[in-house]
Amino acid sequence: MNDLRAERLQVMLSPDELAAVDDFRFKHRMPTRAAAVRELLKFGLTAAGVDAKAGVKSSDFGVFGRGPEGHTSSDPDNGSED
């Protein structure tokens, strides 16, 4: 686990919101709900104009742990093209 993740954030979601997070998670083959939420937060912050360090991959944040290339369309474990 990343040592920088020392804070816990608890969020209450409606059944529809939770289903949306789970749908995103499974569509993008993410390992956990927490990883999906972190990725969605990154997308939201970027959309809001917060500098999310352009060019940084999810694997750099510890979301996927697939090495320096992260998930790519040529990833044999991925099974689908993005």
Biopython code that builds the backbone (N, CA, C, O; Angstrom):
import numpy as np
from Bio.PDB.StructureBuilder import StructureBuilder

atoms = [
    (1, "MET", "N", (0.834, -1.190, 0.000)),
    (1, "MET", "CA", (0.000, 0.000, 0.000)),
    (1, "MET", "C", (0.866, 1.236, 0.000)),
    (1, "MET", "O", (1.939, 1.252, 0.603)),
    (2, "ASN", "N", (0.407, 2.267, -0.671)),
    (2, "ASN", "CA", (1.141, 3.510, -0.762)),
    (2, "ASN", "C", (1.148, 4.210, 0.594)),
    (2, "ASN", "O", (0.093, 4.442, 1.185)),
    (3, "ASP", "N", (2.349, 4.547, 1.087)),
    (3, "ASP", "CA", (2.471, 5.194, 2.390)),
    (3, "ASP", "C", (1.844, 6.576, 2.413)),
    (3, "ASP", "O", (1.532, 7.086, 3.489)),
    (4, "LEU", "N", (1.650, 7.199, 1.253)),
    (4, "LEU", "CA", (1.083, 8.533, 1.201)),
    (4, "LEU", "C", (-0.427, 8.525, 1.429)),
    (4, "LEU", "O", (-1.022, 9.590, 1.596)),
    (5, "ARG", "N", (-1.043, 7.382, 1.442)),
    (5, "ARG", "CA", (-2.487, 7.284, 1.647)),
    (5, "ARG", "C", (-2.785, 7.076, 3.125)),
    (5, "ARG", "O", (-3.221, 6.002, 3.539)),
    (6, "ALA", "N", (-2.545, 8.110, 3.905)),
    (6, "ALA", "CA", (-2.724, 8.003, 5.343)),
    (6, "ALA", "C", (-4.104, 8.472, 5.788)),
    (6, "ALA", "O", (-4.473, 8.273, 6.946)),
    (7, "GLU", "N", (-4.865, 9.083, 4.906)),
    (7, "GLU", "CA", (-6.183, 9.606, 5.259)),
    (7, "GLU", "C", (-7.279, 8.723, 4.692)),
    (7, "GLU", "O", (-7.198, 8.267, 3.551)),
    (8, "ARG", "N", (-8.282, 8.491, 5.480)),
    (8, "ARG", "CA", (-9.449, 7.706, 5.062)),
    (8, "ARG", "C", (-10.582, 8.681, 4.786)),
    (8, "ARG", "O", (-10.798, 9.624, 5.548)),
    (9, "LEU", "N", (-11.302, 8.455, 3.699)),
    (9, "LEU", "CA", (-12.450, 9.271, 3.334)),
    (9, "LEU", "C", (-13.657, 8.354, 3.209)),
    (9, "LEU", "O", (-13.672, 7.444, 2.380)),
    (10, "GLN", "N", (-14.653, 8.594, 4.026)),
    (10, "GLN", "CA", (-15.863, 7.780, 3.970)),
    (10, "GLN", "C", (-16.923, 8.562, 3.213)),
    (10, "GLN", "O", (-17.156, 9.737, 3.496)),
    (11, "VAL", "N", (-17.568, 7.905, 2.244)),
    (11, "VAL", "CA", (-18.581, 8.548, 1.425)),
    (11, "VAL", "C", (-19.812, 7.656, 1.389)),
    (11, "VAL", "O", (-19.708, 6.449, 1.174)),
    (12, "MET", "N", (-20.953, 8.243, 1.595)),
    (12, "MET", "CA", (-22.208, 7.517, 1.504)),
    (12, "MET", "C", (-22.757, 7.717, 0.090)),
    (12, "MET", "O", (-22.836, 8.845, -0.395)),
    (13, "LEU", "N", (-23.137, 6.613, -0.572)),
    (13, "LEU", "CA", (-23.646, 6.667, -1.934)),
    (13, "LEU", "C", (-25.031, 6.041, -2.006)),
    (13, "LEU", "O", (-25.367, 5.134, -1.246)),
    (14, "SER", "N", (-25.824, 6.554, -2.943)),
    (14, "SER", "CA", (-27.111, 5.926, -3.212)),
    (14, "SER", "C", (-26.856, 4.631, -3.982)),
    (14, "SER", "O", (-25.761, 4.444, -4.513)),
    (15, "PRO", "N", (-27.823, 3.748, -4.055)),
    (15, "PRO", "CA", (-27.645, 2.525, -4.846)),
    (15, "PRO", "C", (-27.291, 2.825, -6.312)),
    (15, "PRO", "O", (-26.476, 2.118, -6.904)),
    (16, "ASP", "N", (-27.889, 3.855, -6.892)),
    (16, "ASP", "CA", (-27.576, 4.213, -8.284)),
    (16, "ASP", "C", (-26.149, 4.728, -8.433)),
    (16, "ASP", "O", (-25.469, 4.404, -9.407)),
    (17, "GLU", "N", (-25.691, 5.531, -7.466)),
    (17, "GLU", "CA", (-24.312, 6.032, -7.512)),
    (17, "GLU", "C", (-23.311, 4.891, -7.367)),
    (17, "GLU", "O", (-22.302, 4.848, -8.071)),
    (18, "LEU", "N", (-23.597, 3.971, -6.453)),
    (18, "LEU", "CA", (-22.710, 2.830, -6.262)),
    (18, "LEU", "C", (-22.668, 1.954, -7.512)),
    (18, "LEU", "O", (-21.608, 1.459, -7.894)),
    (19, "ALA", "N", (-23.821, 1.765, -8.144)),
    (19, "ALA", "CA", (-23.871, 0.987, -9.388)),
    (19, "ALA", "C", (-23.036, 1.662, -10.473)),
    (19, "ALA", "O", (-22.366, 0.978, -11.247)),
    (20, "ALA", "N", (-23.066, 2.990, -10.540)),
    (20, "ALA", "CA", (-22.275, 3.716, -11.539)),
    (20, "ALA", "C", (-20.778, 3.523, -11.279)),
    (20, "ALA", "O", (-20.008, 3.326, -12.218)),
    (21, "VAL", "N", (-20.364, 3.579, -10.008)),
    (21, "VAL", "CA", (-18.952, 3.350, -9.664)),
    (21, "VAL", "C", (-18.553, 1.928, -10.030)),
    (21, "VAL", "O", (-17.498, 1.713, -10.626)),
    (22, "ASP", "N", (-19.387, 0.959, -9.678)),
    (22, "ASP", "CA", (-19.074, -0.436, -9.988)),
    (22, "ASP", "C", (-19.040, -0.686, -11.496)),
    (22, "ASP", "O", (-18.181, -1.421, -11.982)),
    (23, "ASP", "N", (-19.963, -0.083, -12.233)),
    (23, "ASP", "CA", (-19.953, -0.227, -13.697)),
    (23, "ASP", "C", (-18.655, 0.315, -14.280)),
    (23, "ASP", "O", (-18.047, -0.318, -15.144)),
    (24, "PHE", "N", (-18.224, 1.498, -13.804)),
    (24, "PHE", "CA", (-16.965, 2.089, -14.250)),
    (24, "PHE", "C", (-15.804, 1.153, -13.895)),
    (24, "PHE", "O", (-14.927, 0.890, -14.719)),
    (25, "ARG", "N", (-15.816, 0.664, -12.670)),
    (25, "ARG", "CA", (-14.743, -0.223, -12.204)),
    (25, "ARG", "C", (-14.605, -1.459, -13.090)),
    (25, "ARG", "O", (-13.504, -1.789, -13.532)),
    (26, "PHE", "N", (-15.714, -2.137, -13.346)),
    (26, "PHE", "CA", (-15.647, -3.376, -14.116)),
    (26, "PHE", "C", (-15.342, -3.112, -15.585)),
    (26, "PHE", "O", (-14.614, -3.880, -16.213)),
    (27, "LYS", "N", (-15.886, -2.042, -16.136)),
    (27, "LYS", "CA", (-15.619, -1.699, -17.537)),
    (27, "LYS", "C", (-14.130, -1.440, -17.755)),
    (27, "LYS", "O", (-13.575, -1.787, -18.797)),
    (28, "HIS", "N", (-13.489, -0.823, -16.758)),
    (28, "HIS", "CA", (-12.070, -0.473, -16.880)),
    (28, "HIS", "C", (-11.159, -1.457, -16.154)),
    (28, "HIS", "O", (-9.969, -1.195, -15.978)),
    (29, "ARG", "N", (-11.720, -2.587, -15.736)),
    (29, "ARG", "CA", (-10.963, -3.673, -15.128)),
    (29, "ARG", "C", (-10.097, -3.197, -13.959)),
    (29, "ARG", "O", (-8.912, -3.517, -13.872)),
    (30, "MET", "N", (-10.709, -2.437, -13.079)),
    (30, "MET", "CA", (-9.988, -1.899, -11.935)),
    (30, "MET", "C", (-10.107, -2.872, -10.763)),
    (30, "MET", "O", (-11.134, -3.534, -10.611)),
    (31, "PRO", "N", (-9.078, -2.963, -9.943)),
    (31, "PRO", "CA", (-9.044, -3.988, -8.900)),
    (31, "PRO", "C", (-10.001, -3.761, -7.729)),
    (31, "PRO", "O", (-10.467, -4.724, -7.121)),
    (32, "THR", "N", (-10.298, -2.505, -7.407)),
    (32, "THR", "CA", (-11.124, -2.213, -6.232)),
    (32, "THR", "C", (-12.018, -1.012, -6.491)),
    (32, "THR", "O", (-11.797, -0.240, -7.424)),
    (33, "ARG", "N", (-13.033, -0.870, -5.648)),
    (33, "ARG", "CA", (-13.867, 0.335, -5.708)),
    (33, "ARG", "C", (-13.040, 1.571, -5.393)),
    (33, "ARG", "O", (-13.222, 2.621, -6.010)),
    (34, "ALA", "N", (-12.133, 1.447, -4.433)),
    (34, "ALA", "CA", (-11.294, 2.588, -4.064)),
    (34, "ALA", "C", (-10.466, 3.065, -5.263)),
    (34, "ALA", "O", (-10.325, 4.268, -5.481)),
    (35, "ALA", "N", (-9.922, 2.127, -6.035)),
    (35, "ALA", "CA", (-9.148, 2.499, -7.227)),
    (35, "ALA", "C", (-10.037, 3.226, -8.224)),
    (35, "ALA", "O", (-9.621, 4.214, -8.830)),
    (36, "ALA", "N", (-11.266, 2.737, -8.396)),
    (36, "ALA", "CA", (-12.201, 3.379, -9.325)),
    (36, "ALA", "C", (-12.537, 4.788, -8.853)),
    (36, "ALA", "O", (-12.578, 5.718, -9.658)),
    (37, "VAL", "N", (-12.777, 4.952, -7.561)),
    (37, "VAL", "CA", (-13.104, 6.272, -7.029)),
    (37, "VAL", "C", (-11.930, 7.225, -7.199)),
    (37, "VAL", "O", (-12.129, 8.384, -7.565)),
    (38, "ARG", "N", (-10.689, 6.754, -6.936)),
    (38, "ARG", "CA", (-9.513, 7.608, -7.140)),
    (38, "ARG", "C", (-9.407, 8.044, -8.595)),
    (38, "ARG", "O", (-9.105, 9.204, -8.873)),
    (39, "GLU", "N", (-9.653, 7.125, -9.527)),
    (39, "GLU", "CA", (-9.571, 7.458, -10.957)),
    (39, "GLU", "C", (-10.663, 8.460, -11.335)),
    (39, "GLU", "O", (-10.404, 9.411, -12.072)),
    (40, "LEU", "N", (-11.877, 8.250, -10.834)),
    (40, "LEU", "CA", (-12.967, 9.186, -11.109)),
    (40, "LEU", "C", (-12.684, 10.561, -10.512)),
    (40, "LEU", "O", (-13.003, 11.579, -11.126)),
    (41, "LEU", "N", (-12.094, 10.599, -9.330)),
    (41, "LEU", "CA", (-11.687, 11.881, -8.736)),
    (41, "LEU", "C", (-10.654, 12.578, -9.615)),
    (41, "LEU", "O", (-10.723, 13.788, -9.828)),
    (42, "LYS", "N", (-9.702, 11.808, -10.119)),
    (42, "LYS", "CA", (-8.680, 12.393, -11.003)),
    (42, "LYS", "C", (-9.333, 12.995, -12.241)),
    (42, "LYS", "O", (-8.996, 14.108, -12.646)),
    (43, "PHE", "N", (-10.282, 12.250, -12.852)),
    (43, "PHE", "CA", (-10.987, 12.766, -14.025)),
    (43, "PHE", "C", (-11.750, 14.042, -13.686)),
    (43, "PHE", "O", (-11.715, 15.012, -14.442)),
    (44, "GLY", "N", (-12.437, 14.038, -12.549)),
    (44, "GLY", "CA", (-13.215, 15.201, -12.136)),
    (44, "GLY", "C", (-12.348, 16.413, -11.865)),
    (44, "GLY", "O", (-12.692, 17.526, -12.261)),
    (45, "LEU", "N", (-11.226, 16.207, -11.194)),
    (45, "LEU", "CA", (-10.319, 17.324, -10.925)),
    (45, "LEU", "C", (-9.743, 17.886, -12.212)),
    (45, "LEU", "O", (-9.588, 19.100, -12.346)),
    (46, "THR", "N", (-9.430, 17.023, -13.145)),
    (46, "THR", "CA", (-8.917, 17.474, -14.439)),
    (46, "THR", "C", (-9.989, 18.284, -15.169)),
    (46, "THR", "O", (-9.698, 19.342, -15.726)),
    (47, "ALA", "N", (-11.220, 17.790, -15.165)),
    (47, "ALA", "CA", (-12.319, 18.491, -15.836)),
    (47, "ALA", "C", (-12.582, 19.846, -15.188)),
    (47, "ALA", "O", (-13.002, 20.786, -15.862)),
    (48, "ALA", "N", (-12.337, 19.948, -13.883)),
    (48, "ALA", "CA", (-12.556, 21.197, -13.167)),
    (48, "ALA", "C", (-11.383, 22.161, -13.332)),
    (48, "ALA", "O", (-11.414, 23.277, -12.812)),
    (49, "GLY", "N", (-10.352, 21.730, -14.055)),
    (49, "GLY", "CA", (-9.215, 22.603, -14.308)),
    (49, "GLY", "C", (-8.111, 22.518, -13.284)),
    (49, "GLY", "O", (-7.188, 23.333, -13.299)),
    (50, "VAL", "N", (-8.187, 21.547, -12.396)),
    (50, "VAL", "CA", (-7.114, 21.353, -11.425)),
    (50, "VAL", "C", (-5.983, 20.624, -12.133)),
    (50, "VAL", "O", (-6.223, 19.616, -12.799)),
    (51, "ASP", "N", (-4.752, 21.116, -12.001)),
    (51, "ASP", "CA", (-3.620, 20.507, -12.689)),
    (51, "ASP", "C", (-3.374, 19.110, -12.141)),
    (51, "ASP", "O", (-2.905, 18.940, -11.016)),
    (52, "ALA", "N", (-3.701, 18.112, -12.960)),
    (52, "ALA", "CA", (-3.504, 16.718, -12.560)),
    (52, "ALA", "C", (-2.239, 16.159, -13.190)),
    (52, "ALA", "O", (-2.155, 14.961, -13.460)),
    (53, "LYS", "N", (-1.258, 17.015, -13.424)),
    (53, "LYS", "CA", (0.021, 16.596, -13.992)),
    (53, "LYS", "C", (-0.188, 15.864, -15.304)),
    (53, "LYS", "O", (-0.188, 14.633, -15.342)),
    (54, "ALA", "N", (-0.363, 16.609, -16.364)),
    (54, "ALA", "CA", (-0.605, 16.036, -17.689)),
    (54, "ALA", "C", (0.425, 14.968, -18.009)),
    (54, "ALA", "O", (1.617, 15.141, -17.756)),
    (55, "GLY", "N", (-0.047, 13.867, -18.566)),
    (55, "GLY", "CA", (0.842, 12.777, -18.952)),
    (55, "GLY", "C", (1.062, 11.745, -17.866)),
    (55, "GLY", "O", (1.686, 10.715, -18.121)),
    (56, "VAL", "N", (0.573, 11.987, -16.672)),
    (56, "VAL", "CA", (0.727, 11.025, -15.583)),
    (56, "VAL", "C", (-0.332, 9.949, -15.743)),
    (56, "VAL", "O", (-1.507, 10.245, -15.961)),
    (57, "LYS", "N", (0.094, 8.700, -15.635)),
    (57, "LYS", "CA", (-0.809, 7.558, -15.792)),
    (57, "LYS", "C", (-1.340, 7.108, -14.450)),
    (57, "LYS", "O", (-0.766, 7.417, -13.406)),
    (58, "SER", "N", (-2.446, 6.371, -14.484)),
    (58, "SER", "CA", (-3.020, 5.832, -13.246)),
    (58, "SER", "C", (-2.004, 4.989, -12.492)),
    (58, "SER", "O", (-1.969, 4.998, -11.262)),
    (59, "SER", "N", (-1.172, 4.254, -13.239)),
    (59, "SER", "CA", (-0.181, 3.407, -12.573)),
    (59, "SER", "C", (0.803, 4.229, -11.750)),
    (59, "SER", "O", (1.374, 3.730, -10.781)),
    (60, "ASP", "N", (1.005, 5.500, -12.137)),
    (60, "ASP", "CA", (1.881, 6.371, -11.364)),
    (60, "ASP", "C", (1.258, 6.726, -10.016)),
    (60, "ASP", "O", (1.973, 7.084, -9.079)),
    (61, "PHE", "N", (-0.066, 6.631, -9.910)),
    (61, "PHE", "CA", (-0.761, 6.897, -8.658)),
    (61, "PHE", "C", (-0.994, 5.613, -7.872)),
    (61, "PHE", "O", (-1.602, 5.655, -6.802)),
    (62, "GLY", "N", (-0.534, 4.496, -8.363)),
    (62, "GLY", "CA", (-0.696, 3.233, -7.665)),
    (62, "GLY", "C", (-2.051, 2.591, -7.866)),
    (62, "GLY", "O", (-2.429, 1.693, -7.114)),
    (63, "VAL", "N", (-2.800, 3.043, -8.886)),
    (63, "VAL", "CA", (-4.131, 2.491, -9.097)),
    (63, "VAL", "C", (-4.059, 1.096, -9.702)),
    (63, "VAL", "O", (-4.757, 0.194, -9.238)),
    (64, "PHE", "N", (-3.238, 0.899, -10.718)),
    (64, "PHE", "CA", (-3.196, -0.388, -11.387)),
    (64, "PHE", "C", (-2.008, -1.258, -10.989)),
    (64, "PHE", "O", (-2.156, -2.475, -10.884)),
    (65, "GLY", "N", (-0.864, -0.683, -10.771)),
    (65, "GLY", "CA", (0.308, -1.473, -10.436)),
    (65, "GLY", "C", (0.741, -2.398, -11.557)),
    (65, "GLY", "O", (1.187, -3.516, -11.296)),
    (66, "ARG", "N", (0.617, -1.952, -12.806)),
    (66, "ARG", "CA", (0.987, -2.778, -13.962)),
    (66, "ARG", "C", (2.352, -2.405, -14.511)),
    (66, "ARG", "O", (2.696, -2.818, -15.619)),
    (67, "GLY", "N", (3.123, -1.654, -13.787)),
    (67, "GLY", "CA", (4.424, -1.258, -14.279)),
    (67, "GLY", "C", (4.377, 0.093, -14.956)),
    (67, "GLY", "O", (3.345, 0.764, -14.922)),
    (68, "PRO", "N", (5.481, 0.512, -15.576)),
    (68, "PRO", "CA", (5.569, 1.864, -16.119)),
    (68, "PRO", "C", (4.613, 2.139, -17.268)),
    (68, "PRO", "O", (4.285, 3.299, -17.518)),
    (69, "GLU", "N", (4.159, 1.118, -17.971)),
    (69, "GLU", "CA", (3.258, 1.338, -19.102)),
    (69, "GLU", "C", (1.786, 1.314, -18.711)),
    (69, "GLU", "O", (0.942, 1.705, -19.518)),
    (70, "GLY", "N", (1.445, 0.868, -17.499)),
    (70, "GLY", "CA", (0.050, 0.788, -17.089)),
    (70, "GLY", "C", (-0.737, -0.116, -18.007)),
    (70, "GLY", "O", (-0.164, -1.008, -18.632)),
    (71, "HIS", "N", (-2.045, 0.093, -18.102)),
    (71, "HIS", "CA", (-2.903, -0.670, -19.016)),
    (71, "HIS", "C", (-2.788, -0.065, -20.402)),
    (71, "HIS", "O", (-2.876, 1.153, -20.562)),
    (72, "THR", "N", (-2.595, -0.899, -21.392)),
    (72, "THR", "CA", (-2.570, -0.439, -22.777)),
    (72, "THR", "C", (-3.457, -1.348, -23.608)),
    (72, "THR", "O", (-3.823, -2.435, -23.162)),
    (73, "SER", "N", (-3.808, -0.911, -24.814)),
    (73, "SER", "CA", (-4.664, -1.734, -25.667)),
    (73, "SER", "C", (-3.967, -3.008, -26.105)),
    (73, "SER", "O", (-4.626, -3.953, -26.536)),
    (74, "SER", "N", (-2.647, -3.051, -26.004)),
    (74, "SER", "CA", (-1.914, -4.251, -26.379)),
    (74, "SER", "C", (-1.647, -5.175, -25.196)),
    (74, "SER", "O", (-0.953, -6.182, -25.334)),
    (75, "ASP", "N", (-2.201, -4.830, -24.025)),
    (75, "ASP", "CA", (-2.022, -5.626, -22.816)),
    (75, "ASP", "C", (-2.773, -6.943, -22.982)),
    (75, "ASP", "O", (-3.999, -6.923, -23.099)),
    (76, "PRO", "N", (-2.082, -8.103, -22.998)),
    (76, "PRO", "CA", (-2.759, -9.381, -23.199)),
    (76, "PRO", "C", (-3.723, -9.724, -22.078)),
    (76, "PRO", "O", (-4.666, -10.481, -22.308)),
    (77, "ASP", "N", (-3.526, -9.195, -20.865)),
    (77, "ASP", "CA", (-4.426, -9.473, -19.766)),
    (77, "ASP", "C", (-5.692, -8.619, -19.835)),
    (77, "ASP", "O", (-6.699, -8.941, -19.205)),
    (78, "ASN", "N", (-5.635, -7.536, -20.599)),
    (78, "ASN", "CA", (-6.752, -6.611, -20.650)),
    (78, "ASN", "C", (-7.927, -7.203, -21.407)),
    (78, "ASN", "O", (-9.063, -7.098, -20.947)),
    (79, "GLY", "N", (-7.686, -7.825, -22.558)),
    (79, "GLY", "CA", (-8.724, -8.500, -23.307)),
    (79, "GLY", "C", (-9.596, -7.612, -24.147)),
    (79, "GLY", "O", (-10.434, -8.113, -24.897)),
    (80, "SER", "N", (-9.430, -6.293, -24.049)),
    (80, "SER", "CA", (-10.230, -5.385, -24.877)),
    (80, "SER", "C", (-9.398, -4.166, -25.221)),
    (80, "SER", "O", (-8.435, -3.826, -24.534)),
    (81, "GLU", "N", (-9.793, -3.529, -26.289)),
    (81, "GLU", "CA", (-9.112, -2.312, -26.674)),
    (81, "GLU", "C", (-9.848, -1.136, -26.093)),
    (81, "GLU", "O", (-11.079, -1.108, -26.084)),
    (82, "ASP", "N", (-9.093, -0.150, -25.600)),
    (82, "ASP", "CA", (-9.696, 1.035, -24.986)),
    (82, "ASP", "C", (-10.286, 1.835, -26.081)),
    (82, "ASP", "O", (-10.861, 2.894, -25.831)),
]
sb = StructureBuilder()
sb.init_structure("model")
sb.init_model(0)
sb.init_chain("A")
sb.init_seg("    ")
for serial, (resi, resn, name, xyz) in enumerate(atoms, 1):
    if name == "N":
        sb.init_residue(resn, " ", resi, " ")
    sb.init_atom(name, np.array(xyz, "f"), 0.0, 1.0, " ", f" {name:<3s}", serial, name[0])
structure = sb.get_structure()
